Every structure is written in structure tokens, then in C-alpha cells.
């Protein structure tokens, strides 16, 4: 089966663009599987967060999928076009990566020195 | 543009990795009076293996049935097939109950029965010894409990998105580390009086694995480059019945074991015939209920697939069709609904399973204070080697995160009290190295990682031969040449996935060699290391192998003189 992933890309100080990637997939594969395929076969510079891959334990792969906030590891790929964008209410870092850490677990928010 | 460097951070104790071991180390170092930085390359308490653990935790509590830590030790040593570091294994078993009760006091929620903590039987244990949190929630509950404790503890600074690239060593002592702040792209020098590596294992070296994407052996590579030793690196544990098909999302691939245990799930080949008994005669340690231990079950499934009797996706069937649906519901609880959402109805269909890289017995060689050969460089959890020998007893992984985490944190704090704050200036070479990153389009770093994983799975998997291991070692050298010795980047700014991949490849390639070389040297089969060209135990090999690095070359040697043949 064939899917198109239309992905919002960019960094905070630049205009974002939408790039579309065509991938082949098998029934049951996740959006995160598709993103990892794109990095491996087409463009390794595509940025997105994930850690646990499949278990929905790390909660890092949250993004906007066709306008709804969801986890890329549990959302399934579908035929036709799926639009992926960074989380709308979080600060953009790059592509699908946003600042999702709690404020007191960030480098910047920590007191600089004891 | 080279990454920008920022003002150095300072701390008494730097803990690298915020899984169970790292969080426990941070808590215990702070309890002993140290300031702590707890750094993780992803989110605090979210990455790593602990959060993924769905299974049981072994400790001789004596709640279910009378027990003593020495019985637990005897089982641990037997599972380790003669290679356990007995002192570390004794610490693990003796200290386990105290930490399990401490976690109980912190309201982790161990399952209870008739007013006591429930302990269940797990393979390789002589009695019911393993605690858990229902349903399949042990890891998430442990992580949440430790995260809550961290929040309530002063003097611990938690920093996510901080990828440690090198330990700073001067005159044989750890002085801190250099980090890449992933989300800003900045270089962060960290001065520390003591450093604790708690980065977990290396299962990411394999195509199919049960741990997080950040378990690429970072800590082993950091330790090697710092001058520390690794031990037992050839022993990678494969979990026999990792989920294979149909595609299952939102669940840990090793979820089937407790159910198989509770309900007696049947392993079937393509002819829908049970085959475990065909291999059971090979297993002197079979306990009757669990027909085969992990290493033999892995062997049996692999051999059925090789003989053309594998399931369509290349594994074995696991069937619960003989179990009444109400019993399935009682055992699986809400998991039944999560399976249904994946289109799986266990009463109507078998699922497919196959061996999956699960845990690493080997790791950083440490003494009883969890300190490596490099003064001030400590390690804990899956990152250390020795306690589990050639094969880990089920249930010991989470126990060791608590026990060794706490112990490493405590001793790191004691050391920090005796030292002045080191100067961060000595981190210069590691900073220059990161600054030397260059933009190149080839190789595709994500594809290189996939190649490395395929190479390791095909040639350094559970069943090895001299020929395959030599192929692996040659091709690792080729991959190393392709990847180069200067960091690659794709652009400036935060979260450059190419730079992150390149730094991961640097570690993964080094660690892959540190597995393949001792695996080639060990011409016998023991525990998780099975050589098809050298079947069976060989008494002269009842000895651990040590790996270290000088002038960018790995050296392998036996831990003690080998017995006469």
C-alpha cells in the first residue's frame, strides 16, 4: 500500500514549508514506522522525537496528525495523504520536534549555577 | 557553523541516564549530601528500559513463602553459568528486599494478596520470589514513583535533552563530562567530582529489540574511551517470545511471557504442532512448568524456522485458543481491550512470536563500591557487568537498578565529599571534537544504523559461528570507514538528527566490536553465548573476558588465568 506523508518542516526563525514523502507500507504499520522509513530511505535530516518505538511508554512522539494531537507510535498509516505537524501549543525546535519537557527539567530553566 | 559552547555546569555528582538506576543513584547521592545533576538524552524517567518493564522483580522478601537472600543468590549464580561476580551478585540479592520495601513505602503499588506483598514463581527461581504491579505496569509504576521522589528532593537538578558525548578524565580520575544539548545544539561542559554511568544496555544494536531507541550502548563506549574496562560483553540475552505479528502498537513486545506463564500458552510451529518437548531433553534445568529456559526456547524457535517450520512472519505461533475466554479476561484484564484495538482476539487466533534482543549481561567492570578502574567513575544498573554472569535470572533486572543505583549514588557522593571541584578546562578535546562537525550528504546516518543492526542480528545474534563473527568484525570496520571519524551534521541549530545519529553510530560501532571480539574468542557455548561450531560448556572457559581500549584499539583478555585444559 502507498501513503503520502505531508510534513511541516522548519525551525523557529524560518518560514515553515510542507514536504511530501511517498512511502510503501504494510497494513498495521504506524505513523512512526513511516517517519523512520523516510529517514532511512530518503531524508535523514527529518527531525522527530521518539524513544520507546512501539510501547507507548515514553510519550515522546506526540504530534499533530491530520489536525488531531496523537502519538505517532499508535496512529496507523493509511492510504492517501496524512498531514503531520508539530504540536500547536509547544515551542517549535525543528520539524516535528517541540519543547515538551516540564520546565524544571530543561537546561535553560535550571538555575545556572549553585 | 560549529555549535556554540556554553558556560560550564558544576555539580558534586553527575548521573548519566535517568532510568531506574540513574534515578535511584541521584536520590541516594542527594541523600548523602551531594548536589546532583541527573542528565538524560531524552526526557527524565521516560527513556531507557525501566519504563518498558512489564514483568516481575525478584527479591527474597519471604512474604509469600519463607525465603532468604542466600537462596536467591544460589539461583542467580546457577543461572549465570559459572561466570557471576559472586560479590556483586550477593550485594544484589542481599540488598534487594530493603529496596523493594523502600519502593513499597514510596507507594509503588506492589500487587498484594491476603494482606501481604504477592510473590510469584518465575523461571529459574526455587520458590515464589517475584513482585509486580498489575496489569503489566511494573516499569511505569517504578518510573513514576522515582520521578515523584526526585521532584520532592532538593539538590537534584534534572536536565533532559542532554546527550553526554565523553567523560572527562585527567590523571586517571573522572572530572566530569562533555554534553551536546540536543534541543539547542549547544555544547555543555560539566565539571563533576564524581560521575555515575546509568545508561542501560545495548539492545539497539539489534534489528528487533525490546528496549528504547536510546539503548545503543552509550555507557559502554563512554567507559571505554575514558579508560575503564568492560566485562562479559559477549553475553547478550535474547527473549524468546518477543511479539512478531500481527503488528501490535502501543504495547511492549515482550508482554506475552506472564500470560504464557499464567495460562499455559502453547508454542506451535507451522504444522500447528507443539515442539518444545523436542528440545526439552537438552535442558537439564527445565522446571517442568516452563518447559524451556530462555536460551533453549530461543534455540528451539530458531531451529524450527531454519527447518522451514516457522510461522509466516518467521517465528513460532503462540496460542491461547485452548483457554476459555473468561479466563483470558481474568488474566489479561484491560489488556484484552488493548489487544482488541489491534485486531487481536486470543480466543480466535494465535499470534506470532520470535526471539528479540532483550538485555545485556555484560558491561562496565566495577568493584563492590560500583567504581570502575577510573577513580570517580561509577556505574550501575544494566550498564555494569558481572552480577548476572553468562545469563540473567528473570526478575533481577529491576532489582539491580534499585540496589546498584542506590549503592553507586552513595559511593559517588562519599567520593565527592573528599575532592575539590575540578576545573572544566580539561574537557577541551571533547569540545573541539564536537566543533569539528562537518556537513556531508553521505552516508545516510539512519541507513548506516539500520545496516549495523542487520549485521549484528544476522552475525552476532543468539547463535554464532566463527565465520559469521569474522564477517561481522570485517564489516564493522567497513562501516566505520564509511561513517568516518569526524562528526556529521545536517544543519545548524537545535535537534540535528544527523549529528545525533552520527554520535550514536560512533558509540554503537565501538560497542558492537566489543561484543563481537570476545564472542569470537570464546570457543564454547555458555548461557546466552551459543557457538554452533563449539557446542557445550568447556571448563577452561569458566572465566570472564575483559575488554579495554588503548590507542583506539580494543584489547581482549581473560579476567584470570585460564584453567589448564
Interface residues (C-beta under 8 A of the other chain):
Chain A: X11 X26 X27 X28 X29 X30 X36 X39 X40 X41 X44 X45 X46 X47 X48 X49 X50 X51 X52 X53 X54 X55 X56 X57 X58 X59 X60 X71 X73 X74 X76 X93 X94 X95 X97 X99 X100 X101 X104 X105 X106 X107 X108 X110 X111 X112 X113 X114
Chain B: X7 X9 X10 X11 X35 X42 X43 X44 X46 X47 X51 X52 X139 X140 X157 X158 X159 X160 X161 X162 X181 X183 X184 X188 X212 X213 X214 X246 X247 X248 X249 X250 X251 X252 X253 X342 X343 X444 X445 X446 X447 X450 X490 X491 X493 X494 X495 X496 X497 X498 X501
